[in-house]
Amino acid sequence: MATGDAAAAPPPELASFLAIGLDQRTAENALANRKVTANLAAVIAEAGVSGCDKSVGNLLYTVATKYPANALVHRPVVIQYIVSSKIKTPAQLDAALSFLSTLGPDPLDTAKFEETCGVGVVVSTEEIQSMVTDILKENMEAIVEQRYHINVGSLCGQVRKWHPWGDAKFIKEEIDKRLTEILGPKTEADNVKPVKKKKEKPAKVEEKKTAVAAPAPPSEEELNPYSIFPQPEENLKVHTEIFFSDGNIWRAHNRKDILEKHLKATGGKVMTRFPPEPNGYLHIGHAKAMFIDFGLAKECNGHCYLRFDDTNPEAEKKEYIDHIQEIVRWMGWEPYKVTYTSDYFQELYELAVCLIKKGLAYVDHQTPEEIKEYREKQMNSPWRDRPIEESLKLFEDMRHGLVAEGKATLRMKQDMQNDNKNMADLIAYRIKFTPHPHAGDKWFIYPSYDYAHCLVDSLENITHSLCTLEFDIRRPSYYWLLVALDQYQPYVWEYSRLNISNNVMSKRKLNKLVTEKWVDGWDDPRLLTLAGLRRRGVSSTAINSFIRGMGITRSDNSLIRVERLEYHIREELNKVAPRAMVVLHPLKVVITNLDYGTIIDLDAKKWPDAPGDDASAYYKVPFSRTVYIEQSDFRVKDSKDYYGLAPGKTVLLRYAFPIKCTEVIYGDNSDNIIEIRAEYDPSKATKPKGVLHWVAEPSPGVNPLKVEIRLFEKLFLSENPVELEDWLGDLNPRSKEVIKGAYAVPSLATAALGDKFQFERLGYFAVDSDSTAEELVFNRTVTLRDSYGKAGPK
């Protein structure tokens, strides 16, 4: 009777890897790497072997792991040289790979190739023995001195310098044999491992030095995050390999003539595009895309298009188009041109006709449910092999509105049996009897994203097509269409998506929050939409600094703590936001030893290091008989760790005088304190520890400037609400607090939209768009607390 779980069946690739002579460990290591697994399986398939000698297998493994990507078009040739034993040593293969790396996809000169890697060259044993004799003679003095401690690898290398295609194993064996003949049997001293001489340290100089950790020099990528991208003229290399279920492989790359035509059209400039879909407001994830797309073009003195991906006429709105154009410029970027995918509808239609004529597209009548079922079962559509002329006629009918909505689609004939579902005959066109906001009512069919995106990239001569990592799986489909239509192929590169804690970033979820009124519109300051961040008081420079600090590499899609964003916001505001005083929850304090009607104008600092001789670095604040402090800054019972005001205790009013509480006036009960009475020390002789912010009556009986304050907390309670099924149930009920009766210093009366301040002890605030002539409204941008910066910014 068997016990325990049955052992898992080994992957089918393991047997084929072992069959070519790889040892168990190497084969298992190959399986641990998805890319190596795919490459090695493809190499074995191209070799057409089910088993072979270990020496051949090791060479095939080298091809799978080290073959230059820019010359993949020649890989089958190299494999046949190996299988036929024309290339039979690692040295020959290294020379072949080096030659092909320089050649790239250009035509192969067979004679030059064979000469470079020693095909047909036979080095006899006599030639090797003669050269070993010469090399040993040249090194005899060292051999006698070092005996068996001589570096045999160096001696082998000297022989191979003259006979690079000689049998390396025979060379090593011959040198070992001859050393034994010269030196005789090993002695005890020969078996003792030589002691490595330690480098002498320089004598220490007695000198006291301050221990300062030298910072590591910044990497090239930190200095210039765009240095990872190739130049346009280098776009001849194979972009990707498209694997088909029948074993066929397409190697996507530009031919020289196609690249030369592209470079002539662009003048060799870098051309990128920022391609948002106009179906909502942009969020901070789009700021990262802009930083990469516009930033790369700017760094390389190139151009970046703002292209609206407007293939769905039902989702687009002019409001979104206007917002996107405005917010892109607010972020500091200037588009080279503003284009629309719909600008290319005619060209896209003509290319679709061409695809049908090539037998690579067909009109299908399956319902969405049937398409899904057939994809899951990897089954071809019943209409997949219909005659080309029939598909052309039906597609023309679709174009003229003669086929009902939902009754037909145009699908690309890719590979329904492919393990990559994005190669399962994707839809190229669907019927929609909906006028287009930009193209009008001319079209009854609209291209899909998967069809239009790569083609418009090609039509606009984009050099670098940059997108987030979730599109990595679509790369084969992207290049399949460009190869099928013989179009110029941009360089595609994916980067990690930006995910920030305690927020949602998907447009669908943001749209739900807005339309169902869980928040106050697309520019609600609690959202990470760019409009929301701007309204909250965040600048574009702070956002771009945050993006740059993360880098733009292909790291994982890890969750970035929102505190990291707040760190960059706080760093900037600390330098640019002047100080002011506001009391959120006022508690009245009457200064009993200051005469009624007396107003003392004091200087308050706008900046912590304000120079004494610069009047512009100060603002006037009145000190009068009636001042207001925060309710939380007074307690009836004092304690050692409390620095606020209490009966009989003295505190300092910032920029003013020490005050001492002499009496507490209660209302209906002991919990209802309505007034504090205190005396001030005009000589400032008292030096209390506690320092409070405050606001005073500007004149007798006149209340201070009243303002509305809005405080914001994290929108969601969980760090990653998108993981929750009921993500709306995770909304923070205390994410917004509105304080109507706050008091502010008089200087804030002239604050205008866009102005930002640090309200002392409370945080950084910005004037909100809801402000009126009668009442100013301030949004708290970020608190003064910095939990991220203490750990060190990255």
C-alpha positions in Angstrom: 0.0 0.0 0.0 1.5 3.4 -1.1 1.8 6.1 1.5 2.2 9.8 1.2 1.7 12.0 -2.0 2.8 10.6 -5.3 6.0 12.2 -6.6 5.3 15.0 -9.1 5.9 14.0 -12.7 9.1 15.6 -14.1 8.6 18.3 -16.8 8.6 16.8 -20.3 11.6 19.1 -21.2 13.8 17.4 -18.7 14.0 14.1 -20.7 14.9 16.0 -23.9 17.6 18.0 -22.0 19.1 14.8 -20.5 18.9 13.1 -23.9 21.4 15.5 -25.4 24.0 14.6 -22.8 23.5 17.4 -20.2 24.1 16.3 -16.6 21.2 16.3 -14.2 22.1 19.5 -12.4 22.6 21.5 -15.6 19.3 20.2 -17.0 17.4 21.1 -13.8 19.0 24.6 -13.7 17.9 25.2 -17.3 14.3 24.3 -16.3 14.5 26.8 -13.4 14.9 29.7 -15.9 11.8 30.1 -18.2 13.9 31.9 -20.9 16.6 29.3 -20.9 14.0 26.5 -21.0 12.3 28.1 -24.1 15.6 28.8 -25.9 17.0 25.3 -25.3 13.8 23.6 -26.4 13.8 25.7 -29.5 17.5 24.9 -30.2 16.9 21.2 -29.8 13.9 21.4 -32.2 15.9 23.3 -34.7 18.7 20.7 -34.4 16.2 18.0 -35.1 17.8 15.6 -32.6 16.2 13.4 -30.0 19.6 12.4 -28.6 23.2 13.1 -29.3 26.8 13.0 -28.0 27.5 15.0 -24.8 30.0 17.2 -26.6 27.3 18.2 -29.2 24.8 18.7 -26.4 27.0 21.0 -24.5 27.6 23.1 -27.6 23.8 23.3 -28.2 23.4 24.4 -24.5 25.9 27.2 -25.1 23.9 28.3 -28.2 20.7 28.4 -26.1 22.3 30.5 -23.4 24.9 32.7 -25.1 23.7 33.2 -28.7 23.6 37.0 -29.7 20.0 38.2 -29.9 20.8 40.5 -32.8 21.7 37.5 -35.1 19.0 35.0 -34.3 18.2 34.8 -38.0 21.4 32.8 -38.4 21.0 30.5 -35.5 19.7 27.5 -37.5 22.8 27.7 -39.6 25.1 27.5 -36.6 23.1 24.6 -35.1 23.6 22.6 -38.3 27.3 23.3 -38.2 27.3 21.8 -34.7 25.2 18.8 -35.5 27.3 18.0 -38.6 30.5 18.3 -36.5 31.8 21.2 -38.6 31.9 23.1 -35.3 33.0 20.7 -32.6 34.9 22.6 -30.0 33.9 25.4 -27.5 36.7 27.6 -29.0 35.2 27.3 -32.5 31.7 28.1 -31.1 33.0 31.1 -29.2 34.6 32.4 -32.4 31.3 31.8 -34.3 29.2 33.6 -31.7 31.6 36.6 -31.7 31.5 36.8 -35.5 27.7 36.7 -35.6 27.4 39.3 -32.8 29.2 41.7 -35.0 27.4 40.6 -38.1 23.8 40.9 -36.7 21.0 40.1 -39.2 23.0 41.0 -42.3 23.6 38.3 -44.9 26.1 35.6 -43.9 29.4 35.3 -45.8 29.8 31.5 -45.4 33.5 31.4 -46.5 34.4 34.2 -44.1 32.4 32.6 -41.3 34.1 29.2 -41.7 37.5 30.8 -41.8 36.8 32.8 -38.6 35.8 29.7 -36.6 38.1 27.2 -38.1 35.7 25.0 -40.0 37.6 22.2 -41.7 40.9 23.1 -40.0 42.6 19.9 -38.7 45.4 20.3 -36.2 47.5 17.1 -36.0 48.8 15.6 -32.9 52.3 16.1 -34.2 51.7 19.8 -34.6 50.4 20.1 -31.0 53.3 18.0 -29.6 55.8 20.2 -31.5 54.3 23.4 -30.2 54.1 22.0 -26.6 57.9 21.4 -26.9 58.5 25.0 -27.9 56.4 26.5 -25.2 57.9 24.3 -22.5 61.4 25.4 -23.6 60.4 29.1 -23.4 59.1 28.5 -19.8 61.8 26.1 -18.6 63.3 28.4 -16.1 59.9 29.0 -14.4 59.1 25.3 -14.6 62.3 24.3 -12.8 61.8 26.9 -10.1 58.0 26.4 -9.5 57.9 22.7 -10.5 54.3 21.4 -10.2 53.1 24.8 -8.9 53.6 26.2 -12.4 50.3 27.6 -14.0 49.4 24.8 -16.4 46.4 26.9 -17.7 48.8 29.6 -18.8 50.9 27.0 -20.7 47.8 25.6 -22.4 46.8 29.1 -23.4 50.2 29.8 -25.0 49.8 26.6 -27.1 46.2 27.5 -28.1 47.4 31.0 -29.2 49.2 29.2 -32.1 46.7 26.4 -32.6 43.3 27.8 -31.6 41.4 24.9 -33.1 43.5 22.2 -31.5 41.9 19.7 -29.2 42.1 21.5 -25.8 41.9 18.2 -23.9 44.8 16.7 -25.8 46.9 19.9 -25.3 46.3 19.6 -21.5 47.1 15.9 -21.4 50.3 16.4 -23.5 51.6 19.2 -21.2 50.9 17.2 -18.1 52.8 14.2 -19.6 55.8 16.3 -20.6 56.0 18.0 -17.1 56.2 14.6 -15.5 59.0 13.6 -17.9 60.9 16.8 -17.0 60.3 16.9 -13.2 59.9 13.3 -12.3 57.6 12.1 -9.5 56.0 14.7 -7.2 57.9 15.3 -3.9 56.3 16.2 -0.6 57.1 19.9 -1.3 55.2 19.6 -4.6 52.1 18.5 -2.7 52.2 21.4 -0.2 49.8 24.2 -1.3 51.8 27.4 -1.8 51.1 30.2 0.7 49.9 33.4 -1.0 52.0 36.4 -0.1 50.0 39.1 1.7 50.3 42.5 0.3 52.2 44.7 2.7 50.1 47.4 4.3 51.6 50.9 4.4 52.7 52.1 7.8 49.9 53.7 9.8 50.2 57.4 10.3 48.9 58.5 13.6 46.3 61.1 12.7 42.9 61.6 14.1 40.2 61.5 11.4 36.5 62.1 11.6 34.8 58.9 10.7 32.7 59.7 7.8 31.1 57.0 5.6 31.9 57.9 2.0 28.8 57.7 -0.1 28.9 55.2 -3.0 29.3 57.0 -6.3 26.1 57.2 -8.2 25.6 54.7 -11.0 25.3 55.7 -14.6 21.6 54.9 -14.4 21.1 57.1 -11.3 22.9 59.9 -13.1 20.9 59.3 -16.3 18.0 56.9 -16.0 17.6 56.9 -19.8 21.1 55.5 -20.5 19.6 52.0 -20.7 18.0 52.6 -24.0 19.6 51.8 -27.4 20.0 54.4 -30.1 17.6 54.4 -33.2 20.4 53.3 -35.6 20.9 50.2 -33.4 17.4 48.9 -34.1 18.5 46.0 -36.3 18.7 43.5 -33.5 16.0 40.8 -33.1 13.3 42.2 -30.8 11.7 39.0 -29.8 11.2 35.4 -30.9 7.6 34.4 -31.7 7.1 30.8 -31.0 4.3 28.9 -32.7 2.7 25.7 -31.6 3.9 23.9 -34.7 7.5 24.6 -33.8 7.9 27.4 -36.3 9.7 30.6 -35.0 9.5 34.1 -36.3 12.4 36.3 -35.4 11.2 39.9 -35.4 13.8 42.5 -36.5 14.2 45.3 -39.0 15.9 44.7 -42.3 18.5 47.3 -43.2 16.4 48.8 -46.0 13.4 49.3 -43.7 15.6 50.8 -40.9 17.3 53.2 -43.4 13.9 54.4 -44.6 12.9 55.0 -41.0 16.1 56.9 -40.1 15.7 59.0 -43.2 12.1 60.0 -42.2 13.2 60.8 -38.6 16.6 62.2 -39.2 17.9 59.6 -36.8 16.1 61.3 -33.8 14.5 59.4 -30.9 10.7 59.4 -31.4 8.5 58.3 -28.5 4.8 58.6 -27.8 2.6 59.0 -24.7 -0.7 57.2 -25.7 -3.5 57.6 -23.1 -7.0 56.5 -23.8 -9.3 59.5 -23.3 -11.8 57.7 -21.0 -10.9 59.3 -17.7 -8.5 61.6 -15.8 -4.8 60.7 -15.6 -3.3 59.4 -12.4 0.2 59.3 -10.9 1.0 56.1 -12.9 0.6 58.1 -16.1 3.1 60.6 -14.6 5.7 57.7 -14.6 4.8 57.0 -18.3 5.2 60.7 -19.2 8.5 60.8 -17.3 9.8 57.9 -19.4 8.2 58.8 -22.8 8.7 62.6 -22.8 11.9 62.4 -20.7 13.7 60.0 -23.0 12.9 62.2 -26.0 14.0 65.3 -24.2 17.2 63.6 -23.0 18.1 62.5 -26.6 17.0 65.8 -28.2 14.2 63.9 -29.9 10.4 64.2 -30.1 7.4 62.8 -28.1 3.9 62.6 -29.5 0.8 62.9 -27.4 -1.3 60.3 -29.1 -4.9 59.7 -28.0 -5.7 56.0 -28.3 -9.3 56.7 -29.3 -10.4 53.4 -30.8 -13.5 53.1 -28.6 -16.0 55.8 -29.5 -18.3 54.9 -26.6 -15.8 55.7 -23.9 -14.1 58.9 -25.1 -15.2 62.4 -24.0 -14.0 65.8 -24.9 -13.7 66.6 -21.2 -11.0 63.9 -20.9 -9.2 65.0 -24.0 -9.0 68.6 -22.8 -7.9 67.5 -19.3 -5.2 65.3 -20.7 -3.7 68.0 -22.9 -3.8 70.5 -20.0 -2.3 68.2 -17.4 0.5 66.9 -19.7 1.7 70.5 -20.0 1.2 71.1 -16.2 3.5 68.2 -15.6 6.2 70.1 -17.6 6.0 68.3 -20.9 5.5 69.8 -24.4 4.2 67.3 -27.1 5.9 67.3 -30.5 2.5 66.8 -32.0 -1.0 65.9 -30.7 -2.3 63.0 -32.7 -5.2 60.5 -32.5 -5.3 56.8 -33.5 -8.4 57.9 -35.5 -6.2 60.0 -37.7 -4.9 56.7 -39.1 -8.3 54.9 -39.6 -7.9 54.9 -43.4 -4.4 53.5 -43.3 -5.3 50.9 -40.7 -8.3 49.8 -42.8 -6.1 49.4 -45.9 -3.5 47.4 -43.9 -6.4 45.1 -42.7 -7.4 44.5 -46.3 -3.7 43.6 -47.0 -3.7 41.2 -44.1 -6.8 39.4 -45.4 -5.2 39.1 -48.9 -2.1 37.5 -47.3 -4.4 34.9 -45.7 -3.6 36.2 -42.3 -7.0 37.6 -41.3 -10.6 36.4 -41.6 -14.1 37.5 -40.9 -15.6 35.6 -38.0 -19.2 35.2 -36.8 -18.6 33.7 -33.3 -20.2 35.4 -30.3 -18.0 36.7 -27.5 -18.9 33.7 -25.4 -18.0 31.3 -28.3 -14.7 33.0 -28.9 -13.9 32.7 -25.1 -14.8 29.0 -25.1 -12.8 28.2 -28.3 -9.8 30.0 -26.9 -9.9 28.0 -23.7 -10.1 24.8 -25.7 -7.5 26.0 -28.2 -9.9 25.3 -31.1 -10.0 27.0 -34.4 -13.1 29.1 -35.4 -15.3 27.3 -38.0 -14.8 30.4 -40.2 -11.0 30.5 -39.8 -10.3 28.9 -43.2 -13.0 30.6 -45.2 -11.9 31.8 -48.7 -9.9 35.0 -48.8 -12.4 36.6 -51.3 -15.3 35.9 -49.0 -13.6 37.6 -46.1 -12.7 40.6 -48.3 -16.4 40.9 -49.4 -17.7 40.6 -45.8 -15.1 43.1 -44.4 -16.2 45.6 -47.1 -19.8 45.1 -46.1 -18.9 45.6 -42.4 -17.1 48.9 -43.5 -20.3 50.2 -45.1 -22.6 49.3 -42.2 -24.3 46.3 -44.0 -23.6 43.8 -41.2 -25.4 44.2 -37.8 -23.5 45.0 -34.6 -22.2 41.9 -32.9 -22.7 39.7 -36.0 -19.1 39.7 -37.2 -15.5 40.6 -36.3 -12.2 40.6 -38.2 -9.7 38.4 -36.5 -6.0 38.0 -37.1 -5.0 34.4 -38.1 -2.3 33.9 -35.5 -2.1 30.6 -33.6 -5.1 29.3 -31.6 -3.0 26.4 -30.2 -0.4 28.8 -28.7 0.2 28.7 -25.0 0.2 32.5 -25.1 -3.5 33.5 -25.2 -2.5 36.8 -26.8 -1.7 34.9 -29.9 -5.1 33.3 -30.1 -6.5 35.0 -33.2 -7.0 38.4 -31.6 -9.8 40.7 -32.8 -8.6 43.4 -35.2 -12.0 45.1 -36.0 -15.5 45.1 -34.5 -18.7 46.7 -35.6 -20.1 49.7 -33.7 -22.8 52.0 -35.0 -21.6 54.8 -32.9 -20.3 58.2 -34.2 -16.8 58.9 -33.2 -16.0 62.1 -31.2 -13.0 62.9 -33.5 -13.7 61.0 -36.8 -17.4 61.7 -37.0 -19.9 59.2 -38.5 -17.7 58.0 -41.4 -16.9 54.6 -39.8 -19.1 51.6 -38.8 -16.1 49.5 -37.8 -13.3 50.4 -35.3 -9.9 48.8 -34.8 -9.0 47.1 -31.5 -6.1 48.2 -29.4 -4.1 45.1 -30.2 -4.4 45.8 -33.9 -4.0 49.6 -34.0 -1.4 50.2 -31.3 1.6 48.6 -33.0 0.7 49.8 -36.5 0.3 53.4 -35.4 3.6 53.2 -33.6 5.1 52.1 -36.9 3.3 54.7 -39.0 4.5 57.4 -36.7 8.1 56.1 -36.9 8.3 55.6 -33.1 11.8 54.5 -32.1 11.0 53.4 -28.6 7.6 51.9 -27.7 7.5 52.0 -23.9 4.8 50.4 -21.8 4.2 48.7 -18.5 5.1 45.1 -17.7 1.6 43.7 -18.0 2.0 44.2 -21.8 5.0 42.0 -21.9 2.8 39.0 -22.7 1.5 41.0 -25.7 4.9 41.5 -27.2 4.7 38.5 -29.6 1.3 39.7 -30.9 2.7 43.2 -31.4 5.6 42.0 -33.5 3.5 39.3 -35.3 1.4 41.9 -36.9 4.4 44.1 -37.9 6.3 41.1 -39.4 3.1 39.9 -41.2 2.7 43.3 -42.9 6.4 43.9 -43.4 6.3 47.1 -41.4 9.0 49.0 -39.5 9.4 47.6 -36.0 9.9 50.0 -33.0 12.0 48.9 -30.1 9.6 47.7 -27.3 10.6 47.9 -23.7 8.4 47.3 -20.6 8.9 48.9 -17.2 7.3 48.2 -13.8 3.8 49.6 -13.2 3.5 52.1 -10.4 1.4 50.9 -7.4 1.1 53.0 -4.3 -0.2 51.9 -1.0 -3.7 52.7 0.4 -4.9 53.7 -3.1 -6.4 52.3 -6.3 -4.8 53.1 -9.7 -7.1 51.4 -12.2 -9.2 53.7 -14.3 -12.2 51.4 -13.9 -12.0 51.6 -10.1 -11.3 55.3 -10.2 -14.3 55.8 -12.5 -16.5 53.9 -10.1 -15.4 56.0 -7.1 -16.2 59.2 -9.1 -19.5 58.2 -10.8 -20.9 56.6 -7.6 -19.9 59.7 -5.6 -17.7 57.9 -3.1 -15.3 60.9 -3.7 -15.9 64.5 -4.8 -15.0 64.2 -8.5 -11.8 63.3 -10.5 -9.9 66.1 -8.7 -10.7 65.0 -5.1 -7.5 65.6 -3.2 -7.7 62.1 -1.7 -7.2 60.5 -5.1 -3.9 60.0 -6.8 -5.2 61.5 -10.0 -2.9 64.2 -11.2 -5.8 66.7 -10.9 -6.4 65.5 -7.3 -2.7 65.8 -6.4 -2.6 69.3 -7.9 -5.7 70.4 -6.0 -4.2 69.0 -2.8 -1.2 71.2 -3.3 1.4 68.9 -4.8 3.6 70.3 -7.6 4.6 68.6 -10.8 8.2 68.9 -9.8 7.6 66.9 -6.6 5.8 64.2 -8.6 8.7 64.0 -11.1 11.2 63.9 -8.3 9.4 61.0 -6.8 9.3 59.2 -10.2 12.9 59.8 -10.8 13.9 58.5 -7.4 12.3 55.1 -8.1 14.1 54.7 -11.5 12.5 53.2 -14.6 13.9 49.7 -14.8 12.1 46.4 -15.2 11.8 45.7 -11.5 8.8 43.8 -10.1 5.4 45.5 -9.5 6.0 45.9 -5.8 3.8 48.2 -3.7 5.4 51.6 -3.1 4.5 53.1 0.3 2.6 56.4 0.0 5.0 57.8 2.6 7.7 57.7 -0.1 5.7 60.1 -2.2 4.9 62.3 0.8 8.7 62.5 1.5 9.3 64.1 -1.9 6.4 66.5 -1.5 7.5 67.5 2.0 11.1 68.0 0.8 10.0 70.5 -1.8 7.4 72.4 0.3 9.9 72.8 3.2 11.9 75.0 0.8 9.2 76.9 -0.9 6.2 77.2 1.5 6.3 80.3 3.7 5.3 79.9 7.4 2.0 81.2 8.9 -0.2 80.4 11.9 -3.6 79.0 11.9 -5.6 77.6 14.9 -8.0 74.8 13.9 -10.0 74.5 17.1 -9.8 77.9 18.9 -9.8 78.2 22.7 -10.1 81.8 23.9 -7.3 83.2 26.1 -7.7 86.7 27.7 -4.4 88.4 28.6 -5.6 90.2 31.8 -2.5 92.3 32.3 -2.6 93.8 28.7 -4.8 96.9 28.5 -8.0 96.7 26.5 -7.5 98.1 23.0 -3.7 97.6 23.0 -2.4 96.0 19.8 1.3 95.1 19.6 2.5 94.4 16.0 5.1 91.6 16.0 7.4 90.2 13.4 6.8 86.5 12.6 9.2 84.6 10.4 8.2 83.3 7.0 11.3 81.1 6.9 13.2 79.4 9.8 16.5 81.1 8.8 15.0 84.5 7.9 17.8 87.1 8.1 17.1 89.9 10.5 17.8 92.7 7.9 15.3 91.3 5.3 11.8 92.7 5.9 10.4 90.5 3.1 11.2 87.4 5.2 8.7 88.4 7.9 5.0 89.0 8.2 3.2 91.1 10.8 1.0 89.4 13.4 -1.0 91.4 15.9 -0.8 90.6 19.6 -3.8 91.8 21.6 -5.8 91.2 24.8 -7.7 88.3 23.2 -5.7 85.5 21.6 -6.7 81.9 20.6 -4.8 78.7 21.0 -5.6 75.1 20.1 -8.0 73.4 22.4 -5.6 70.5 22.5 -2.9 72.8 23.8 -4.6 73.2 27.2 -5.1 70.6 30.0 -6.5 71.0 33.4 -4.1 68.4 34.8 -0.4 69.0 33.9 2.3 66.3 33.5 6.0 66.1 33.0 5.8 65.1 29.4 3.2 67.7 28.4 4.4 71.0 27.0 1.1 72.8 26.6 -0.7 75.2 28.8 -2.1 74.2 32.2 -3.3 76.1 35.4 -0.3 77.9 36.9 2.0 76.9 34.0 3.8 79.2 31.6 4.3 78.6 27.8 5.7 80.8 25.1 3.5 82.1 22.3 5.6 81.8 19.2 7.1 85.1 18.1 5.4 86.8 21.1 5.6 86.5 24.9 5.5 83.9 27.6 2.0 83.6 29.2 0.9 82.0 32.5 -2.5 80.6 33.1 -4.1 82.2 36.1 -7.8 81.1 35.8 -10.1 78.7 33.9 -13.6 79.8 33.0 -16.1 76.9 32.7 -19.4 76.7 31.0 -22.3 74.4 32.0 -20.0 71.7 33.3 -16.4 70.9 34.1 -15.8 69.5 30.7 -16.9 72.7 28.9 -14.0 75.2 29.1 -15.0 78.4 27.4 -12.1 80.8 28.3 -8.6 80.9 29.8 -7.3 83.9 31.6 -3.6 84.5 31.6 -0.8 87.1 32.2 1.9 87.8 29.8 5.6 88.5 30.6 6.5 91.6 28.5 10.2 91.3 29.7 10.4 87.7 28.3 12.5 86.8 31.4 10.7 83.5 31.7 12.1 80.7 29.5 9.4 78.0 29.2 9.9 74.7 27.3 6.5 74.7 25.6 6.0 76.9 22.4 2.5 77.3 21.0 1.1 78.7 17.8 -1.7 81.2 18.2 -3.9 83.9 16.5 -5.2 87.1 18.1 -8.0 89.5 17.6 -6.8 92.1 15.1 -8.7 94.8 16.9 -10.9 94.9 20.0 -14.1 92.8 19.5 -13.2 91.7 16.0 -12.8 88.0 15.4 -9.6 86.8 13.6 -9.8 85.8 9.9 -12.0 82.8 9.7 -11.0 80.0 7.2 -12.1 76.5 6.3 -9.6 73.8 6.7 -9.8 70.3 5.0 -7.6 67.6 6.5 -7.1 64.4 4.5 -6.0 60.9 5.5 -5.4 57.7 3.5 -8.4 56.9 1.3 -8.2 53.2 2.0 -7.5 51.5 5.3 -5.6 48.6 3.8 -2.2 48.9 2.1 -3.4 47.1 -1.0 -7.2 47.4 -1.4 -7.2 46.0 -4.9 -6.6 42.6 -3.4 -9.9 42.7 -1.5 -13.1 41.4 -3.1 -15.1 44.2 -1.3 -12.5 47.0 -1.9 -15.2 49.7 -1.5 -15.8 48.4 2.0 -12.2 49.3 2.8 -12.7 53.0 2.2 -11.5 55.0 5.2 -14.6 56.8 6.8 -12.2 59.4 8.3 -10.3 60.1 5.1 -11.7 63.7 5.0 -12.3 66.1 7.9 -13.7 69.6 7.2 -13.1 72.3 9.9 -15.3 75.3 9.4 -14.3 77.7 12.2 -10.6 77.9 12.1 -8.8 81.2 12.8 -5.8 82.5 10.7 -3.3 85.3 10.9 -4.4 88.5 8.9 -1.6 88.0 6.3 -3.4 85.0 4.9 -6.3 87.1 3.8 -4.6 87.8 0.5 -3.8 84.1 -0.3 -4.8 83.1 -3.8 -5.4 79.8 -5.6 -2.0 78.1 -6.0 -0.5 79.6 -2.9 1.1 77.1 -0.4 2.0 77.6 3.2 3.4 75.7 6.2 0.9 76.2 9.0 3.2 75.9 12.0 2.9 72.7 13.9 0.0 71.5 11.6 1.5 70.8 8.2 1.7 72.1 4.7 -1.5 73.6 3.1 -2.7 75.0 -0.2 -5.5 77.2 -1.2 -8.4 75.2 -2.6 -10.5 76.1 -5.7 -13.6 76.2 -3.5 -12.3 79.4 -2.0 -14.5 82.5 -2.3 -14.1 86.2 -1.6 -16.0 85.6 1.7 -14.1 82.5 2.9 -10.8 80.9 2.1 -10.5 77.1 2.0 -7.2 75.4 2.6 -6.3 71.7 1.9 -3.7 70.0 3.9 -1.1 68.7 1.4 1.0 66.7 3.8 1.7 66.7 7.5 5.0 67.8 9.1 5.7 64.2 10.3 8.2 62.3 8.1 8.2 58.5 8.8 9.8 57.7 5.4 12.7 60.1 5.3 14.1 58.9 8.7 14.8 55.6 7.0 16.5 57.3 4.1 15.1 58.2 0.7 15.6 56.0 -2.3 
